Amino acid sequence: MNYNHPLYRFLANCCRPRFLYFYYLIALILPNVGLSITEPMGIMARITNLLLPAGLYALLLTCNRKPGKMIWILFPLVFLAAFQLVLLYLFGQSVIAVDMFLNVVTTNPGEAIELLDNLIPGVAGVFIVYLPALILGLCSLRMGQLLERPWITRARRWSAGLLGAGTVCLGLTYLAEPNYTAHKELYPLNASYNLYLAIERTNKQVHYAETSRHFRFKATSTHSSPQETYVLVIGETARACNFSLYGYDRDTNPQLASIDGLFTFRDALTQSNTTHKSVPMLLSAASAEDFDRIYREKSLITAFREAGFHTLFLSNQRPNHSFIDFFGMEADEYHFLQEEQPGEEIPSDADLLQGVKQALTQHEDKLLIVLHAYGSHFNYRERYPRSMAHFTPDDQTDAKYKNRASLVNAYDNSLRFTDAILGELTTLLTTHGGIAAWIYTSDHGEDLFDDSRRCFLHASPVPTYYQIHVPLWIWLSADYRTHYAAEAEALEAHTDQPVSTSLSLFHTLLQLGGLSTPVLADSLSLCSPSYHPVPRCYLDDHNRPVPLHELGLTEEDIKQFHRHRVAYE
């Protein structure tokens, strides 16, 4: 090796042990600095969030004379720090949530790459900070440079001083803020606790087949009709306020606006802004009020099977070993289009209708179809054919505020495409004849740089109005409205009532299909005269039901609730 080579001299200079020590200390403490600025903490909590971790990191980095070795030993903390900074860039607040850890393992690689491609500034910033740290660590190990023992002794003294001061501040924080808990508010302890919860939930999910094995709905059909077809369409990332049927000033519902038998529920909210929670709640009796029943009960697909229906689950999303897959695989037939039609491009949601056509041809009796669409998932421009590019320009895909007009155009085009699919579905069921109905709702909504917060996407630790107000439509065929007029009248009577889709959709579909089961709650079914709205909750990151008014929504959110006549209390 040429020790006089300029590159070697540069690396040797960068790998000086003391320089690396302080570089690593700053890199590790950066998330604490960010969270101390963004989080609603008291002054003592902010000081604790800086001093205590800084003292701990500084002390840990003295455990070996080779700083490069220590940074690799502390790699889990490096990973958490990088992850935390990316999320702060994306959402502007909050520690890494349990749901965010779960999103990492339930989001398919294509979605992740598509998103990261459009978050280059945040991702690049993290790489600039942490990748050189790891590379220099390896270089320093090869060069064999060591921290001097006297210097380590001094570093340990002031590190212990920082740690002691942080511990005192922690005690004062508990005295000053009665609701303070370190495992929820002190980084990295809170991120580590959330990771533990994510692992615990994953373990419970892995054992779902065993814990739900003996569950039965004891469901029977009360309808005498020999031919019935019910379709549940679960959309993706569609927010209510961008549909013209909800008062939007753009025509995003040209098809549904003209069909008979459609019931539009104006005030429907989801209980989660994450797909891996919201979709399973739509398919089961689990809700924010009693989420743990998801680990021991099965889905509405099994209920319909018990009642004598042929069941079909069609998904335009990849299986990810979540409850969505478990529930979908309860069906007599299940298909995941992205697996069965491999390729670089994601299949169109219109392909789901081919499966519907085939099922209607093959089954003339009782049929339940569940469609899980790809909907309006970012990148919006890829969610509809070019012939459906009604609002233009729609070609900007970078997740930047300056591109908002183009992003909204693409998003609205994706909603028009959803409207077209639902219109075609209605035509298919009408042509097929007999008793028929479909229900459409979305798992959650989406932020589109809507206000001064400049929030984008969904799954943020604190949801916004735009993420939880979702469309809910129920369509009944003419035959259904004739034979079961009471259900149609009840639906009409409740279109302006507050609804939690995660709480009511399961019971509504069971009663709509004429199922009798002890699990069915009439008071939660929209097609029951007994429907009674209950105070709405949101399922928080720790799976606790949080009343809507305690969710931490901002004045911007409350303004939108009032504007769209959605109940906030």
DOGU-131137 format. One line per 10 residues: number of its first residue (from 0); for each residue z, x, y of C-alpha. Coordinates in nm, 4 decimals, decimal comma. Each point is the difference from the previous one (the first is absolute). Example, Ala and Ser with C-alpha at 12.3 -4.5 7.8 and 13.67 -1.06 7.14 Angstrom:
REM DOGU-131137
0) 0,7800:1,2300:-0,4500; -0,0660:0,1370:0,3440
This chain:
REM DOGU-131137
0) 0,0000:0,0000:0,0000; -0,0896:0,1259:0,3479; 0,3269:-0,0197:0,1935; -0,1813:0,0860:0,3240; -0,2409:-0,2917:-0,0271; 0,0427:-0,2384:0,2987; 0,0414:-0,3015:-0,2276; 0,2774:0,1707:-0,1958; 0,1783:0,1020:0,3205; -0,0297:-0,3580:0,1289
10) 0,1434:-0,1428:-0,3232; 0,2759:0,2585:-0,0049; 0,0932:-0,0991:0,3535; 0,0017:-0,3711:-0,0900; 0,2039:0,0685:-0,3132; 0,2875:0,1682:0,1783; 0,3069:-0,1487:-0,1708; 0,1790:-0,1057:0,3192; -0,3152:-0,1634:0,1367; -0,0478:-0,1904:-0,3259
20) 0,3637:-0,1061:-0,0016; -0,0232:-0,1707:0,3384; -0,3515:-0,1314:-0,0690; 0,1292:-0,1713:-0,3131; 0,3079:-0,1324:0,1778; -0,2131:-0,1585:0,2734; -0,2479:-0,1416:-0,2525; 0,2791:-0,1644:-0,1999; 0,1783:-0,1439:0,3043; -0,3141:-0,1532:0,1599
30) 0,0441:-0,3427:-0,1709; 0,3578:-0,0152:0,1278; -0,1234:0,0614:0,3533; -0,2617:-0,2733:-0,0362; 0,2395:-0,2539:-0,1514; 0,2656:0,0754:0,2628; -0,2564:-0,1067:0,2606; -0,1536:-0,3025:-0,1743; 0,2978:-0,1653:-0,1719; 0,2489:-0,2381:0,1622
40) 0,3046:0,2280:-0,0353; 0,3087:0,0507:0,2107; 0,0421:0,3335:0,1760; 0,2438:0,1365:-0,2595; -0,2325:-0,1005:-0,2830; -0,2872:0,1834:0,1688; 0,2090:0,3160:0,0408; 0,1134:-0,0250:-0,3637; -0,3591:-0,0446:-0,1132; -0,0846:0,3338:0,1624
50) 0,3080:0,2203:-0,0490; 0,1020:-0,0822:-0,3576; -0,3443:0,0459:-0,1638; -0,0738:0,3055:0,2195; 0,3214:0,1627:-0,1170; -0,0755:-0,0861:-0,3622; -0,3577:0,1313:0,0161; 0,1090:0,3174:0,1786; 0,2649:0,0660:-0,2652; -0,2365:-0,0696:-0,2908
60) -0,2574:0,2427:0,1393; 0,2606:0,2808:-0,0237; 0,0496:-0,0535:-0,3741; -0,2618:0,2655:-0,0747; -0,1110:0,3083:0,1885; -0,3604:-0,1086:-0,0490; -0,0758:-0,2955:0,2353; -0,3329:-0,0516:-0,1770; 0,1796:-0,0625:-0,3256; 0,2385:-0,2499:0,1610
70) -0,2765:-0,2073:0,1581; -0,1527:-0,0507:-0,3436; 0,3389:-0,0826:-0,1498; 0,0390:-0,2560:0,2806; -0,3507:-0,1388:-0,0590; 0,1336:-0,3585:-0,0603; 0,1392:0,0086:0,3551; -0,3326:0,1337:0,1284; -0,1829:-0,2865:-0,1718; 0,2397:-0,2572:0,1478
80) -0,0380:0,1527:0,3459; -0,3800:-0,0098:-0,0158; -0,0001:-0,3565:-0,1343; 0,2443:-0,1088:0,2696; -0,2071:0,1434:0,2838; -0,3195:-0,1669:-0,1242; 0,1803:-0,3355:-0,0084; 0,1395:0,0534:0,3488; -0,3552:0,0656:0,1184; -0,1245:-0,3117:-0,1774
90) 0,2792:-0,2468:0,0815; 0,1860:0,1641:0,2877; 0,3439:-0,0554:-0,1510; 0,2322:-0,0159:-0,3000; 0,0933:0,2180:-0,2925; -0,2114:0,0112:-0,3186; 0,0572:-0,3400:-0,1578; 0,0483:-0,0823:-0,3659; -0,3185:-0,2042:0,0167; -0,1889:0,2960:0,1418
100) 0,0974:0,2155:-0,2977; -0,1140:-0,2828:-0,2270; -0,3243:-0,0347:0,1962; -0,0776:0,3627:-0,0847; -0,0016:-0,0784:-0,3730; -0,1580:-0,3475:0,0219; -0,2839:0,0748:0,2447; -0,3160:0,1079:-0,1758; -0,1447:0,3426:0,0961; -0,3077:-0,1541:0,1613
110) 0,2097:-0,2030:0,2426; 0,2184:0,3003:0,0798; -0,2962:0,2276:0,0726; -0,1670:-0,2702:0,2091; 0,3148:-0,0314:0,2106; 0,0722:0,3713:0,0335; -0,3582:0,0628:0,1102; 0,0756:-0,2132:0,3025; 0,3420:0,1474:0,0775; -0,1229:0,3546:0,0466
120) 0,2099:0,0886:0,3107; 0,3308:-0,0865:-0,1664; -0,0887:0,1580:-0,3330; -0,1467:0,3091:0,1671; 0,3151:0,0463:0,2077; 0,2145:-0,0030:-0,3116; -0,2267:0,2501:-0,1756; 0,0115:0,2296:0,3026; 0,3793:0,0070:-0,0145; 0,0750:0,0070:-0,3720
130) -0,2950:0,1573:-0,1805; 0,0305:0,3356:0,1841; 0,3738:-0,0065:-0,0727; -0,0648:-0,0162:-0,3736; -0,2828:0,2559:0,0099; 0,2050:0,2467:0,2057; 0,2834:-0,0510:-0,2451; -0,2209:0,1222:-0,2843; -0,1274:0,2908:0,2106; 0,3521:0,1087:0,0922
140) 0,1016:-0,0008:-0,3661; -0,2889:0,2341:-0,0794; 0,0890:0,2300:0,2885; 0,3644:0,0110:-0,1053; 0,1510:-0,0208:0,3489; 0,3696:-0,0934:0,0041; 0,2545:-0,1327:0,2480; 0,2669:0,2601:0,0833; 0,3398:-0,0730:-0,1516; 0,1910:0,0309:0,3322
150) -0,2461:-0,2439:0,1606; 0,0495:-0,2486:-0,2855; 0,3757:0,0195:0,0522; -0,0385:-0,0845:0,3698; -0,2491:-0,2803:-0,0811; 0,2425:-0,1521:-0,2457; 0,2748:-0,0031:0,2611; -0,1982:-0,1895:0,2607; -0,1505:-0,2236:-0,2696; 0,3499:-0,0915:-0,1139
160) 0,0886:-0,0658:0,3622; -0,2955:-0,2384:0,0357; 0,0915:-0,1678:-0,3266; 0,3604:-0,0392:0,1076; -0,0975:-0,1417:0,3388; -0,2379:-0,2414:-0,1721; 0,2752:-0,1109:-0,2375; 0,2322:-0,0701:0,2919; -0,2769:-0,1975:0,1707; -0,0538:-0,1961:-0,3222
170) 0,3660:-0,1016:0,0002; -0,0203:-0,0990:0,3668; -0,3155:-0,2003:-0,0735; 0,1808:-0,2026:-0,2660; 0,2784:-0,0695:0,2516; -0,2374:-0,0911:0,2838; -0,2501:-0,2025:-0,2057; 0,1700:-0,2232:-0,2629; -0,3336:-0,0936:-0,1624; -0,1151:0,3601:-0,0398
180) -0,0646:0,1244:-0,3547; -0,1250:0,3545:-0,0555; -0,2059:-0,0830:-0,3091; -0,2081:-0,2370:0,2125; -0,0128:0,1787:0,3344; 0,0397:0,3752:-0,0532; -0,3185:0,1884:-0,0933; -0,0700:0,1359:-0,2643; 0,2847:-0,1807:-0,1758; -0,1576:-0,3405:0,0747
190) -0,3465:0,1069:-0,1205; 0,1541:0,1441:-0,3168; 0,1943:-0,3227:-0,0583; -0,3186:-0,2020:0,0420; -0,1772:0,2276:-0,2476; 0,2827:-0,0638:-0,2488; -0,0419:-0,3774:0,0485; -0,3755:0,0315:-0,0514; 0,0552:0,1848:-0,3280; 0,2579:-0,2594:-0,1076
200) -0,2411:-0,2868:0,0721; -0,2801:0,1748:-0,1807; 0,2228:0,0400:-0,3039; 0,0880:-0,3708:0,0045; -0,3682:-0,0814:0,0310; -0,0863:0,2210:-0,2977; 0,2397:-0,2045:-0,2139; -0,1317:-0,3364:0,1232; -0,1654:-0,0876:-0,3322; 0,3359:0,0322:-0,1725
210) 0,2119:-0,1800:0,2628; -0,2410:-0,2968:0,0238; -0,0931:-0,0213:-0,3676; 0,1950:-0,3160:-0,0805; -0,0721:-0,1887:0,3220; -0,1673:-0,3404:-0,0344; -0,0950:-0,2562:0,2642; 0,0057:-0,2829:-0,2537; -0,2971:-0,1348:0,1969; -0,2030:-0,3057:-0,0914
220) -0,2887:-0,1773:0,1730; 0,0656:-0,3450:0,1446; -0,3611:-0,0608:0,1037; -0,2129:-0,2102:-0,2329; -0,3248:0,1353:0,1432; -0,2010:0,1804:-0,2713; -0,1731:0,2282:0,2516; 0,1960:0,1810:0,2671; -0,0713:0,3232:0,1865; 0,2445:0,1807:0,2257
230) -0,0772:0,3229:0,1815; 0,2505:0,2196:0,1799; -0,1655:0,2470:0,2380; 0,2235:0,2799:0,1239; -0,1534:0,1703:0,3001; 0,0762:0,3455:0,1318; 0,1093:0,0909:0,3533; -0,1239:-0,3228:0,1625; 0,2048:-0,1117:0,2982; -0,0004:-0,3594:0,1127
240) -0,0573:0,0521:0,3712; -0,3528:0,1381:-0,0522; -0,1274:-0,3124:-0,1760; -0,1606:-0,2665:0,2178; 0,1791:-0,2714:-0,1986; 0,3184:0,1431:0,1544; -0,1341:-0,0114:0,3547; -0,1808:0,3353:0,0168; -0,2736:-0,0026:0,2623; -0,2575:0,1509:-0,2402
250) -0,1678:-0,2033:-0,2716; 0,1402:0,1671:-0,3102; 0,0137:-0,3258:-0,2023; -0,3551:-0,1434:0,0130; 0,0212:-0,1162:-0,3637; 0,3520:-0,1362:-0,0338; -0,0176:-0,1819:0,3327; -0,2532:-0,2421:-0,1459; 0,1381:-0,0831:-0,3455; 0,1936:-0,3109:-0,0974
260) 0,3330:0,0119:-0,1747; 0,1290:0,3171:0,1674; 0,3618:0,0235:0,1138; 0,0844:0,2746:0,2502; 0,3640:0,1061:0,0186; 0,0539:0,1258:0,3524; 0,3438:0,1598:-0,0389; -0,0098:0,2119:-0,3166; 0,1770:0,3358:-0,0226; 0,0076:0,2571:-0,2751
270) 0,3298:0,1528:-0,1091; -0,1349:0,3538:-0,0319; -0,2612:0,2146:0,1737; -0,0683:0,2003:-0,3183; -0,2424:-0,1015:-0,2757; 0,2148:0,1237:-0,2886; 0,2750:-0,2472:0,1007; -0,1807:-0,2915:0,1604; -0,2572:-0,0639:-0,2752; 0,2578:-0,0112:-0,2836
280) 0,2081:-0,2415:0,2063; -0,3037:-0,2246:0,0466; -0,0567:0,0008:-0,3755; 0,3601:-0,0601:-0,1045; 0,3165:-0,1869:0,0889; 0,1457:0,3186:0,1504; 0,0494:-0,0011:0,3759; 0,1949:0,1858:0,2653; 0,2904:-0,2343:-0,0699; 0,0100:0,0968:-0,3700
290) -0,2282:0,2949:-0,0582; 0,1725:0,1432:-0,3080; -0,1198:-0,2899:-0,2150; -0,3366:0,1758:0,0014; 0,1370:0,2430:-0,2598; 0,0850:-0,2730:-0,2509; -0,2543:-0,2805:0,0555; -0,3729:-0,0340:-0,0480; -0,2715:-0,1270:0,2322; -0,1626:-0,3357:0,0634
300) -0,2858:0,1149:-0,2258; 0,2340:-0,0253:-0,2987; 0,1212:-0,3402:0,1191; -0,3580:-0,1329:0,0018; -0,0681:0,1553:-0,3407; 0,3062:-0,1741:-0,1432; -0,1324:-0,3280:0,1418; -0,3309:0,0382:-0,1847; -0,2210:0,1553:0,2680; -0,2494:0,2757:-0,0640
310) 0,0919:0,2731:0,2488; -0,2138:0,2661:0,1645; 0,1094:0,2837:0,2323; -0,2715:0,1795:0,1980; 0,0908:0,2860:0,2322; -0,2082:0,2068:0,2375; 0,2806:0,2545:0,0220; 0,0828:0,2802:-0,2380; 0,2866:-0,0426:-0,2472; 0,2980:0,2101:0,1074
320) 0,2675:-0,0756:-0,2620; 0,1763:-0,2433:0,2316; 0,1116:-0,3607:-0,0389; -0,3447:-0,1089:0,1187; -0,1455:0,1524:-0,3152; 0,2778:-0,1298:-0,2241; -0,0460:-0,3550:0,1273; -0,3787:0,0180:-0,0076; 0,0054:0,1149:-0,3610; 0,1921:-0,3135:-0,0979
330) -0,3314:-0,1860:0,0290; -0,2246:-0,0836:-0,2952; -0,2635:0,2131:0,1716; 0,0479:0,2629:0,2673; -0,2488:0,2280:0,1721; 0,0348:0,2731:0,2644; -0,3401:0,0355:0,1629; 0,0575:0,3481:0,1373; 0,0570:0,1261:-0,3537; -0,2815:-0,1988:-0,1581
340) -0,2496:0,0870:0,2744; 0,0777:0,3692:0,0599; -0,1692:0,1705:0,2887; 0,0577:0,1419:0,3441; -0,0282:-0,3398:0,1679; 0,2644:-0,2682:-0,0460; -0,1502:-0,3194:-0,1483; -0,0495:-0,2913:0,2356; 0,2507:-0,2861:-0,0081; -0,3050:-0,2209:-0,0544
350) -0,0163:0,1481:-0,3515; 0,3179:-0,1904:-0,0802; -0,1994:-0,3217:0,0247; -0,2204:0,1092:-0,2888; 0,3090:-0,0092:-0,2182; 0,0831:-0,3466:0,1321; -0,3526:-0,1263:-0,0806; 0,0232:0,1349:-0,3525; 0,3425:-0,1545:-0,0580; -0,1145:-0,3404:0,1275
360) -0,2950:0,0147:-0,2389; 0,2049:0,0985:-0,3031; 0,3077:-0,2203:0,0503; -0,0312:-0,3733:0,0563; 0,3673:-0,0880:-0,0406; 0,3071:0,1287:0,1862; -0,0537:0,3267:0,1842; 0,2060:0,2221:0,2309; -0,1709:0,2892:0,1800; 0,1824:0,2592:0,2103
370) -0,2146:0,2162:0,2285; 0,1477:0,3105:0,1639; -0,2448:0,1038:0,2709; -0,0426:0,3273:0,1872; -0,0302:-0,2076:0,3138; 0,0398:0,1753:0,3326; 0,1554:0,3234:-0,1179; -0,0776:0,2956:0,2267; -0,2739:0,1364:0,0327; -0,1108:-0,3446:0,1209
380) -0,3684:0,0910:0,0428; -0,0265:0,0558:-0,3755; 0,1366:-0,3434:-0,0888; -0,3122:-0,2091:0,0664; -0,3781:0,0337:-0,0455; -0,2019:0,1116:0,3003; -0,1595:-0,3443:0,0127; 0,3453:-0,1336:0,0943; 0,0384:0,2303:0,3026; 0,0271:-0,2932:0,2409
390) 0,2133:0,1756:0,2617; -0,1371:0,3324:0,1208; 0,0306:0,2882:0,0590; 0,2086:0,0563:-0,3119; -0,0817:0,3613:-0,0815; 0,3102:0,1840:0,1248; 0,2459:0,0622:-0,2834; 0,2426:0,2596:0,1375; 0,3471:-0,1485:0,0390; 0,0202:0,0531:0,3753
400) 0,0938:-0,2361:0,2819; -0,3238:0,0784:0,1860; -0,1930:-0,1425:-0,2981; 0,1907:-0,3286:-0,0014; -0,2951:-0,2213:0,1012; -0,2155:0,1295:-0,2855; 0,2880:-0,0157:-0,2497; 0,0738:-0,3608:0,0950; -0,3680:-0,0900:-0,0353; -0,0036:0,1444:-0,3516
410) 0,3290:-0,1691:-0,0860; -0,1267:-0,3375:0,1203; -0,3201:0,0476:-0,1999; 0,2110:0,0544:-0,3113; 0,1799:-0,3282:0,0709; -0,3329:-0,1838:0,0379; -0,0951:0,1430:-0,3378; 0,3229:-0,1368:-0,1485; -0,0857:-0,3363:0,1548; -0,3469:0,0145:-0,1596
420) 0,1489:0,0762:-0,3420; 0,2418:-0,2918:0,0265; -0,2881:-0,2231:0,1080; -0,2016:0,1016:-0,3064; 0,3039:-0,0490:-0,2234; 0,0333:-0,3534:0,1360; -0,3651:-0,0675:-0,0791; 0,0418:0,1327:-0,3555; 0,3007:-0,2232:-0,0681; -0,1626:-0,3047:0,1598
430) -0,3158:0,0475:-0,2054; 0,2051:0,0475:-0,3156; 0,1723:-0,3317:0,0704; 0,3279:-0,1449:-0,1170; 0,3500:0,0685:0,1208; -0,0015:0,3252:0,1961; 0,1967:0,1840:0,2648; 0,0343:0,3455:0,1444; 0,2688:0,1750:0,2028; -0,0674:0,2985:0,2231
440) 0,2517:0,2226:0,1720; 0,0246:0,3681:0,0833; 0,2624:0,2429:-0,1210; 0,0698:0,1075:0,3597; -0,1699:0,0508:0,3345; -0,0982:0,3064:0,2014; 0,0585:0,1755:0,3335; -0,3101:0,0784:0,2041; 0,1306:0,1924:0,3027; 0,0856:-0,3418:0,1408
450) 0,2465:0,0838:0,2761; 0,1809:0,2797:0,1798; 0,1529:0,1214:-0,3279; -0,3490:0,0858:-0,1305; 0,1004:-0,0725:-0,3598; -0,2674:0,0203:-0,2688; -0,0269:-0,1086:-0,3662; 0,2980:-0,1536:-0,1859; 0,3010:0,0926:-0,2178; 0,1918:0,1347:0,2992
460) 0,3774:0,0192:-0,0568; 0,0513:-0,2645:0,2685; -0,2745:-0,2653:-0,0231; -0,1716:-0,1580:0,2965; -0,1103:-0,3586:0,0587; -0,3552:0,1004:-0,0911; 0,1098:0,1267:-0,3423; 0,1924:-0,3091:-0,1124; -0,1878:-0,3047:0,1390; -0,2562:-0,0707:-0,2711
470) -0,2575:-0,2713:-0,0693; 0,0790:-0,2668:-0,2571; -0,2678:-0,2499:-0,1013; -0,0018:-0,2535:-0,2810; -0,3180:-0,1834:-0,0987; -0,0091:-0,3096:-0,2211; -0,3142:-0,1483:-0,1524; -0,0872:-0,3630:0,0644; 0,1005:-0,0857:-0,3587; 0,3355:0,1678:0,0467
480) 0,0677:-0,1869:0,3229; -0,0907:-0,3273:-0,1737; 0,2076:0,0493:-0,3159; 0,2982:0,1716:0,1624; 0,0156:-0,1511:0,3452; 0,3762:0,0553:0,0294; -0,0415:0,3786:-0,0209; -0,2812:-0,0089:0,2575; 0,2125:-0,2099:0,2354; 0,2946:0,2383:-0,0379
490) -0,2208:0,2997:0,0813; -0,1298:-0,1741:0,3122; 0,3537:-0,0812:0,1084; 0,1132:0,3622:-0,0266; -0,2855:0,1900:0,1674; 0,2093:0,0591:0,3138; 0,3221:0,0850:-0,1869; 0,1315:0,3585:-0,0206; -0,0943:0,1586:-0,3329; 0,0915:0,3220:-0,1797
500) -0,2993:0,0667:-0,2223; 0,2026:0,2257:-0,2304; 0,2503:-0,2817:-0,0499; -0,2214:-0,3100:-0,0179; -0,3402:0,0929:-0,1427; 0,1239:0,0340:-0,3600; 0,1641:-0,3443:0,0011; -0,2909:-0,1591:0,1888; -0,2599:0,1175:-0,2517; 0,2091:-0,1088:-0,2983
510) 0,0443:-0,3492:0,1419; -0,3624:-0,0166:0,1158; -0,1018:0,0733:-0,3603; 0,2291:-0,2688:-0,1374; 0,2353:0,2382:-0,1808; 0,3468:-0,1060:-0,1024; 0,2500:0,2847:-0,0385; 0,3699:0,0524:0,0777; -0,1037:0,2884:0,2257; -0,1921:-0,2263:0,2391
520) 0,1888:-0,0849:0,3213; -0,1408:-0,3120:0,1690; 0,1685:0,0871:0,3290; -0,2110:0,3184:0,0215; -0,3329:-0,1630:-0,0931; -0,2323:-0,0892:0,2869; -0,1591:-0,2794:-0,2029; 0,3356:-0,1699:-0,0573; 0,1460:-0,2653:0,2327; 0,3299:0,1837:-0,0581
530) -0,1207:0,3222:0,1653; 0,2646:0,1268:0,2361; -0,0454:0,3132:0,2144; 0,2796:0,2525:-0,0347; 0,0943:0,2797:0,2409; -0,2565:0,2702:-0,0539; 0,0828:0,3500:-0,1170; -0,1766:0,3316:-0,0329; 0,0483:0,2309:-0,2980; 0,1140:0,3277:0,1504
540) -0,0475:0,3488:-0,1354; 0,3186:-0,0221:-0,2068; -0,1045:-0,3386:-0,1437; 0,2460:-0,1993:0,2082; -0,0947:-0,3325:0,1629; 0,0135:0,0453:0,3767; -0,0118:-0,3117:0,2202; -0,3070:0,0030:0,2200; 0,1980:0,0145:0,3233; 0,1884:0,3093:-0,1250
550) -0,3112:0,1917:-0,0950; -0,0169:0,2077:0,3169; -0,3212:-0,1550:0,1311; -0,0816:0,0933:0,3588; -0,0721:-0,2111:0,3051; -0,3697:0,0603:-0,0662; 0,0404:-0,1595:-0,3435; 0,2033:-0,2940:0,1248; -0,2638:-0,0662:0,2660; -0,2628:-0,0268:-0,2745
560) 0,2188:-0,2293:-0,2092; 0,0251:-0,2382:0,2936; -0,3675:0,0333:0,0886; -0,1090:-0,0994:-0,3502; 0,2684:-0,2691:-0,0362; 0,1703:0,1784:-0,2861; 0,3723:-0,0635:-0,0476; 0,2032:0,3126:0,0685; 0,3525:-0,1220:-0,0729
